Amino acid sequence: MVNSFKYSVIAKRALSVVVIAVLVYLVLMLLDINKPVPEARQGKPKRTQVFVQKVAVGEHVMQVVAQGVATPKSSVQLKARVEGQVVAVHPNFVNGGQVRQGDVLVQLETKDYQLSVIQAKAKVAQAAEKFTKAHAQAHSAQRELMELGRHEASELARGIPQLNYAEADLESAKAALAQAELALSRTRILAPFNGIIESESVSIGQLVSRNSNLGKMFANDLMEVALSLSLSDMQLLAMPLNYGSNFTESRYEVELSSQMGPRQVSWQGKVVRSSGLIDPKTRTVQLVVEVPDPYGLNNPASDQPPLLAGLFVNALIKGQSMADLAVIPRKALRNKNKIWLADADNRLAVTDVTIISKDQGRAWVKGLAPDSRVITSSLPIATIGMRLRPTNEQSISPLEHQLASEQTQIVPKKREQKGKGDKAVRAAKLERELRKGKLAGDI
């Protein structure tokens, strides 16, 4: 009896809790229904930021880039033609010294050769005297034979063989004199042209023999640079493979440049000839560029650094002019010959182009309309027709460009609307608090 009464009291209390919770839930619903609903706003569609360059289509002079090493057009190994002891050396006959054509670089002792010349001259005088006597005797013999009426006398009787022998002896003596004088002149080693001494290996007092190496020098009036070009580069320049001496004047100008510390130095040259053959290993054609006055001797007041032999240079060859070309950044090429464009509606478009030429940073292409906006930045996903927010690449800083290129597109989460979910949460929370307080009172 007591237990049944106790259970009845607990049931009544539980029922009252449920009734209170239901009433609270209904009150909250009424409050939420009467709450003013905010106006729904339509979000703007997402646009992807890209960087673009507006290209100009027109006529461009095609250029080919190559590299090469400057080498002198003329160089010579200086050797002794006769033997002897070195008695004098030109003060500029040192490594890097500049000499003029005709300068005596090395002087050998001349006494022995001077004596040979004196002896040769004496022999010439003796032979000349013998020739004079033989000539007189032949003339006298011919006159006597004429007086005797012997018109058909032998040559021996007329003294012809004796005269010929004397004449030959005289010519031999003259040749010996010329040989002695030539040997004497070869005791002076002369500079064959204006140039620079590359190396020397002789000093005063040294005894040199015939064909001994004395040094090496090269001309400083012309410098050559050999460039290797592919067949496509030759076609781009419209240059014949046999370009050379049959062309009276070079029409291909070349700008050579090299970085000397903080300064970029350039020289002007012209293509003078090609090798006329294809290298079997590299499959390239070699062009020779000629640079006049590489050391600036004709303009000593200029501060232009000289084009030194052995200097590695970059070459820019100017060729034919082509129309309807656009110059774009090379990074704008996608999948070899495709380009992304921002159209008039700021949507992504893809077009194919014909690549005429390209270097490390640029590409010359055909197939673009004037004022096309070429996309230069990268995209994680490129979809034709996607909405874009183009920005001119020239109007941004390098840091902004780097940040934009590395940007990751983040899609914001949708804002949850307050509704029945919030009401249910508040009601459940209130019910838990009431139940907790009731149970605590029961305990």
C-alpha positions as CSV (number, residue, x, y, z in Angstrom):
1,M,0.0,0.0,0.0
2,V,2.8,2.4,0.9
3,N,4.8,1.4,-2.2
4,S,1.9,2.0,-4.6
5,F,1.4,5.4,-3.1
6,K,5.1,6.2,-3.5
7,Y,5.0,5.1,-7.1
8,S,1.9,7.3,-7.7
9,V,3.7,10.4,-6.4
10,I,6.7,9.8,-8.6
11,A,4.5,9.3,-11.7
12,K,2.7,12.6,-11.0
13,R,6.0,14.5,-10.7
14,A,7.4,13.0,-13.9
15,L,4.2,13.9,-15.7
16,S,4.4,17.5,-14.5
17,V,8.0,17.7,-15.8
18,V,6.9,16.5,-19.2
19,V,4.0,19.0,-19.2
20,I,6.4,21.9,-18.3
21,A,8.8,20.9,-21.1
22,V,6.1,20.8,-23.6
23,L,4.8,24.2,-22.5
24,V,8.3,25.7,-22.8
25,Y,8.8,24.2,-26.3
26,L,5.5,25.7,-27.4
27,V,6.4,29.2,-26.0
28,L,9.7,29.1,-27.9
29,M,8.0,28.2,-31.1
30,L,5.6,31.0,-30.8
31,L,8.4,33.5,-30.2
32,D,10.3,32.2,-33.2
33,I,7.3,32.4,-35.5
34,N,6.7,36.1,-34.6
35,K,10.4,36.9,-35.1
36,P,11.0,39.0,-38.3
37,V,12.7,37.0,-41.1
38,P,15.8,38.7,-42.6
39,E,15.8,39.3,-46.3
40,A,17.7,36.7,-48.3
41,R,20.8,38.0,-50.2
42,Q,22.0,36.5,-53.4
43,G,25.8,35.9,-53.2
44,K,28.0,37.0,-56.1
45,P,29.5,34.2,-58.1
46,K,33.1,33.3,-57.3
47,R,35.7,34.7,-59.7
48,T,39.3,33.4,-59.9
49,Q,42.0,36.1,-60.0
50,V,44.5,35.8,-62.9
51,F,47.2,37.9,-64.3
52,V,47.1,38.9,-68.0
53,Q,49.2,40.7,-70.6
54,K,47.6,42.5,-73.5
55,V,49.6,41.5,-76.6
56,A,50.3,43.5,-79.7
57,V,50.2,41.8,-83.1
58,G,52.4,43.3,-85.8
59,E,55.7,43.0,-87.7
60,H,58.7,41.8,-85.9
61,V,62.3,41.2,-86.9
62,M,63.2,37.6,-86.1
63,Q,66.1,37.0,-83.8
64,V,68.2,34.0,-83.0
65,V,70.2,33.6,-79.8
66,A,73.5,31.6,-79.7
67,Q,76.8,31.5,-77.8
68,G,80.4,31.3,-78.8
69,V,84.0,32.2,-78.0
70,A,86.0,35.0,-79.5
71,T,89.1,33.9,-81.4
72,P,91.6,36.0,-83.4
73,K,91.2,35.8,-87.2
74,S,94.9,35.6,-87.6
75,S,97.5,34.0,-85.4
76,V,101.1,32.8,-86.0
77,Q,103.7,30.7,-84.4
78,L,107.0,32.6,-84.5
79,K,110.0,30.4,-85.3
80,A,113.7,31.0,-86.1
81,R,114.6,30.6,-89.8
82,V,118.3,30.4,-89.1
83,E,120.4,29.4,-86.1
84,G,122.3,31.9,-83.9
85,Q,122.6,33.5,-80.6
86,V,120.0,36.0,-79.4
87,V,121.5,39.5,-79.0
88,A,118.3,41.6,-78.6
89,V,114.6,41.2,-77.8
90,H,111.9,43.8,-78.4
91,P,110.7,45.3,-75.0
92,N,107.0,44.4,-76.0
93,F,107.9,40.9,-76.8
94,V,106.2,39.7,-73.7
95,N,102.9,38.0,-72.9
96,G,100.2,40.6,-73.7
97,G,102.6,43.1,-75.4
98,Q,101.3,45.0,-78.4
99,V,103.6,45.3,-81.5
100,R,103.3,46.8,-84.9
101,Q,103.9,45.2,-88.3
102,G,107.6,45.2,-89.1
103,D,108.9,45.6,-85.5
104,V,112.1,43.6,-84.8
105,L,111.0,41.1,-82.1
106,V,114.2,39.1,-81.9
107,Q,117.6,39.9,-83.2
108,L,120.2,37.1,-83.7
109,E,124.0,37.6,-84.0
110,T,124.8,38.6,-87.6
111,K,128.7,38.3,-87.9
112,D,128.8,34.9,-89.5
113,Y,126.1,35.8,-92.0
114,Q,127.8,39.1,-92.8
115,L,131.0,37.2,-93.6
116,S,129.0,34.9,-95.8
117,V,127.7,37.9,-97.7
118,I,131.2,39.3,-98.2
119,Q,132.4,35.9,-99.5
120,A,129.4,35.6,-101.8
121,K,130.1,39.1,-103.2
122,A,133.7,38.2,-103.9
123,K,132.7,35.1,-105.8
124,V,130.2,37.2,-107.8
125,A,133.1,39.6,-108.7
126,Q,135.3,36.7,-109.8
127,A,132.6,35.2,-111.9
128,A,131.8,38.5,-113.5
129,E,135.4,38.9,-114.5
130,K,135.5,35.4,-116.0
131,F,132.3,36.1,-117.9
132,T,133.7,39.4,-119.3
133,K,136.9,37.6,-120.5
134,A,134.9,34.8,-122.0
135,H,132.6,37.3,-123.8
136,A,135.6,39.1,-125.2
137,Q,137.3,36.0,-126.3
138,A,134.1,34.7,-128.0
139,H,133.7,38.0,-129.8
140,S,137.3,38.0,-131.0
141,A,137.1,34.4,-132.3
142,Q,133.9,35.1,-134.2
143,R,135.5,38.2,-135.9
144,E,138.6,36.2,-136.9
145,L,136.4,33.4,-138.4
146,M,134.5,36.0,-140.3
147,E,137.7,37.4,-141.8
148,L,138.8,33.9,-142.8
149,G,135.4,33.3,-144.4
150,R,134.6,30.4,-142.1
151,H,130.9,31.2,-141.7
152,E,130.0,27.7,-140.6
153,A,132.6,27.2,-137.9
154,S,131.7,25.1,-134.8
155,E,130.4,26.7,-131.6
156,L,133.6,25.5,-129.9
157,A,135.7,27.5,-132.4
158,R,133.5,30.5,-131.8
159,G,133.9,30.3,-128.0
160,I,130.2,29.8,-127.3
161,P,130.6,27.0,-124.7
162,Q,133.2,28.9,-122.8
163,L,130.9,32.0,-122.7
164,N,127.9,29.9,-121.5
165,Y,130.0,28.4,-118.7
166,A,131.2,31.7,-117.5
167,E,127.6,33.1,-117.6
168,A,126.3,30.2,-115.6
169,D,129.1,30.5,-113.1
170,L,128.2,34.2,-112.7
171,E,124.5,33.4,-112.1
172,S,125.5,30.8,-109.5
173,A,127.6,33.3,-107.7
174,K,124.7,35.8,-107.7
175,A,122.4,33.2,-106.3
176,A,124.8,32.4,-103.5
177,L,125.0,36.1,-102.7
178,A,121.2,36.3,-102.6
179,Q,121.1,33.2,-100.3
180,A,123.7,34.8,-98.0
181,E,121.8,38.1,-97.9
182,L,118.5,36.2,-97.2
183,A,120.1,34.3,-94.3
184,L,121.4,37.6,-92.9
185,S,118.0,39.2,-93.1
186,R,116.5,36.2,-91.3
187,T,118.6,37.0,-88.2
188,R,115.8,39.6,-87.6
189,I,112.4,38.0,-86.6
190,L,109.8,40.6,-87.6
191,A,106.2,41.1,-86.6
192,P,104.1,40.0,-89.6
193,F,101.1,42.2,-88.6
194,N,99.8,44.4,-85.9
195,G,99.0,42.3,-83.0
196,I,99.4,41.1,-79.4
197,I,102.0,38.7,-78.1
198,E,100.3,35.6,-76.8
199,S,103.4,33.8,-75.5
200,E,107.2,34.1,-75.7
201,S,110.0,31.6,-75.0
202,V,113.3,33.4,-75.8
203,S,115.8,35.6,-73.9
204,I,119.0,37.4,-74.7
205,G,122.0,35.1,-74.9
206,Q,120.0,32.0,-75.8
207,L,121.3,29.9,-78.7
208,V,118.4,29.0,-81.0
209,S,118.4,26.6,-83.9
210,R,116.5,26.5,-87.1
211,N,112.7,26.1,-86.6
212,S,113.0,26.8,-82.8
213,N,109.8,28.2,-81.3
214,L,110.3,31.8,-80.2
215,G,106.7,32.7,-79.3
216,K,103.2,33.2,-80.6
217,M,101.1,36.3,-81.5
218,F,97.7,37.1,-83.0
219,A,96.3,40.0,-84.9
220,N,94.2,42.6,-83.0
221,D,92.4,44.2,-86.0
222,L,89.7,41.5,-86.4
223,M,88.1,39.0,-84.0
224,E,85.9,36.1,-85.0
225,V,83.2,34.2,-83.1
226,A,82.0,30.8,-84.2
227,L,78.3,30.1,-83.6
228,S,76.4,26.8,-83.9
229,L,72.8,27.1,-85.2
230,S,70.2,24.5,-85.9
231,L,68.6,24.1,-89.3
232,S,65.4,25.7,-87.9
233,D,67.3,28.7,-86.8
234,M,68.9,29.0,-90.2
235,Q,65.4,28.8,-91.8
236,L,64.2,31.5,-89.3
237,L,66.9,33.8,-90.5
238,A,66.3,33.0,-94.1
239,M,70.0,32.4,-94.4
240,P,71.5,30.1,-97.2
241,L,73.4,27.1,-95.9
242,N,76.3,28.1,-98.2
243,Y,76.4,31.7,-97.0
244,G,79.9,33.0,-97.6
245,S,82.3,34.7,-100.0
246,N,79.8,34.7,-102.9
247,F,77.8,37.4,-101.0
248,T,79.5,40.7,-101.4
249,E,78.1,42.3,-98.3
250,S,76.8,40.8,-95.1
251,R,73.2,41.7,-94.4
252,Y,73.0,39.8,-91.0
253,E,74.0,42.0,-88.1
254,V,75.0,40.4,-84.8
255,E,75.1,41.9,-81.3
256,L,77.6,40.2,-79.1
257,S,77.4,40.8,-75.3
258,S,79.0,39.6,-72.2
259,Q,78.6,40.4,-68.5
260,M,81.7,42.0,-67.0
261,G,80.9,42.4,-63.3
262,P,77.9,44.7,-62.9
263,R,78.2,46.0,-66.5
264,Q,76.7,44.5,-69.6
265,V,79.1,45.1,-72.5
266,S,78.2,44.7,-76.2
267,W,80.0,44.7,-79.5
268,Q,78.7,44.9,-83.1
269,G,79.6,42.3,-85.8
270,K,78.4,40.7,-89.0
271,V,78.1,37.2,-90.3
272,V,80.8,36.7,-92.9
273,R,80.4,33.0,-93.8
274,S,79.0,29.6,-92.8
275,S,80.8,26.3,-92.6
276,G,78.7,25.0,-95.6
277,L,78.2,21.7,-93.9
278,I,76.2,20.1,-91.1
279,D,78.1,18.8,-88.1
280,P,77.4,15.0,-87.9
281,K,77.4,15.0,-84.1
282,T,75.4,18.1,-83.2
283,R,73.4,18.5,-86.5
284,T,74.2,22.2,-86.5
285,V,75.6,24.6,-89.0
286,Q,78.5,26.9,-87.9
287,L,78.4,30.6,-88.6
288,V,81.4,32.9,-88.3
289,V,80.8,36.4,-87.0
290,E,83.5,39.0,-87.7
291,V,84.0,42.0,-85.3
292,P,86.3,44.8,-86.6
293,D,88.6,46.7,-84.2
294,P,87.9,44.5,-81.2
295,Y,90.5,46.3,-79.0
296,G,89.3,49.8,-79.9
297,L,92.6,50.9,-81.4
298,N,90.8,53.2,-83.8
299,N,89.0,55.0,-81.0
300,P,91.3,55.2,-78.0
301,A,89.1,57.8,-76.3
302,S,86.2,55.3,-75.9
303,D,85.6,53.6,-72.6
304,Q,84.4,50.5,-74.4
305,P,86.1,47.4,-73.0
306,P,88.0,45.3,-75.6
307,L,86.6,42.1,-77.0
308,L,89.3,39.9,-75.6
309,A,90.4,36.6,-77.3
310,G,88.9,33.7,-75.4
311,L,85.9,35.6,-74.0
312,F,82.6,33.7,-74.0
313,V,79.8,35.9,-75.5
314,N,76.1,35.7,-76.2
315,A,75.1,36.5,-79.7
316,L,71.8,38.0,-81.0
317,I,71.4,37.6,-84.7
318,K,68.9,39.7,-86.5
319,G,67.2,38.1,-89.5
320,Q,64.1,38.5,-91.6
321,S,61.0,40.5,-90.8
322,M,57.7,38.6,-90.3
323,A,54.2,40.0,-90.1
324,D,51.2,39.1,-87.8
325,L,53.4,38.0,-85.0
326,A,52.8,38.4,-81.2
327,V,55.5,38.3,-78.6
328,I,54.3,36.6,-75.4
329,P,55.9,35.4,-72.2
330,R,57.1,31.8,-72.7
331,K,55.4,30.8,-69.4
332,A,52.1,31.6,-71.1
333,L,52.5,28.5,-73.4
334,R,50.4,25.5,-72.2
335,N,50.8,22.0,-73.5
336,K,53.3,23.2,-76.1
337,N,51.1,25.3,-78.4
338,K,48.0,26.3,-76.4
339,I,47.3,29.6,-74.7
340,W,44.8,30.6,-72.1
341,L,42.9,33.9,-72.8
342,A,40.6,36.1,-70.9
343,D,37.8,36.9,-73.3
344,A,35.5,40.0,-73.4
345,D,33.2,38.5,-70.7
346,N,36.2,37.8,-68.4
347,R,35.8,34.1,-69.0
348,L,38.6,31.6,-69.7
349,A,39.2,30.6,-73.4
350,V,41.8,28.3,-74.9
351,T,43.3,28.8,-78.3
352,D,46.0,27.1,-80.4
353,V,48.9,29.1,-81.8
354,T,51.8,28.5,-84.2
355,I,55.1,28.9,-82.5
356,I,57.6,30.6,-84.8
357,S,60.5,31.0,-82.3
358,K,61.2,31.1,-78.6
359,D,64.0,31.8,-76.2
360,Q,64.4,31.5,-72.4
361,G,61.7,34.1,-71.6
362,R,59.8,34.9,-74.7
363,A,57.9,33.2,-77.6
364,W,57.0,34.5,-81.0
365,V,53.6,33.1,-82.1
366,K,51.0,33.4,-84.8
367,G,47.3,33.0,-84.4
368,L,46.4,35.7,-81.8
369,A,44.0,38.5,-82.4
370,P,45.2,42.1,-81.7
371,D,44.8,43.2,-78.0
372,S,44.3,39.6,-76.8
373,R,44.6,39.2,-73.1
374,V,47.0,36.3,-72.5
375,I,46.9,34.7,-69.0
376,T,50.4,34.4,-67.6
377,S,49.6,33.0,-64.1
378,S,48.9,29.4,-63.3
379,L,45.6,27.9,-62.3
380,P,45.0,24.7,-60.2
381,I,42.1,23.8,-62.4
382,A,41.4,25.5,-65.8
383,T,37.9,25.1,-67.2
384,I,36.8,26.7,-70.4
385,G,34.2,29.4,-69.5
386,M,35.2,29.8,-65.9
387,R,34.7,33.3,-64.5
388,L,37.9,35.3,-64.1
389,R,39.1,38.4,-62.4
390,P,41.9,39.6,-64.7
391,T,44.6,41.9,-63.5
392,N,47.2,43.5,-65.7
393,E,50.6,41.9,-64.9
394,Q,52.5,45.1,-65.4
395,S,50.5,47.0,-62.8
396,I,51.3,44.7,-59.9
397,S,54.5,44.3,-57.8
398,P,56.6,41.1,-58.1
399,L,55.6,40.2,-54.5
400,E,51.9,40.4,-55.3
401,H,52.5,38.3,-58.4
402,Q,54.2,35.6,-56.4
403,L,51.5,35.5,-53.8
404,A,48.8,35.3,-56.5
405,S,50.7,32.5,-58.3
406,E,50.9,30.5,-55.0
407,Q,47.4,31.3,-53.9
408,T,45.0,28.4,-52.9
409,Q,41.3,28.9,-53.6
410,I,39.4,28.5,-50.4
411,V,35.6,27.9,-50.6
412,P,33.9,29.4,-47.6
413,K,31.5,27.3,-45.6
414,K,27.8,28.0,-45.9
415,R,26.3,29.9,-43.1
416,E,23.8,27.9,-41.1
417,Q,20.4,29.5,-40.8
418,K,18.8,29.6,-37.5
419,G,15.7,27.6,-37.6
420,K,14.1,24.5,-36.1
421,G,17.5,23.1,-35.3
422,D,18.3,25.9,-32.9
423,K,14.8,25.7,-31.3
424,A,15.2,22.0,-30.7
425,V,18.6,22.5,-29.1
426,R,17.3,25.1,-26.8
427,A,14.3,23.0,-25.8
428,A,16.4,19.9,-25.1
429,K,18.8,22.0,-23.1
430,L,16.0,23.4,-21.0
431,E,14.4,20.0,-20.5
432,R,17.8,18.6,-19.3
433,E,18.2,21.4,-16.8
434,L,14.6,21.0,-15.4
435,R,15.0,17.2,-15.2
436,K,18.3,17.6,-13.5
437,G,16.9,20.0,-10.9
438,K,13.8,17.7,-10.3
439,L,15.8,14.6,-9.8
440,A,18.1,16.4,-7.5
441,G,15.1,17.4,-5.4
442,D,13.9,13.8,-5.4
443,I,17.2,12.6,-4.1
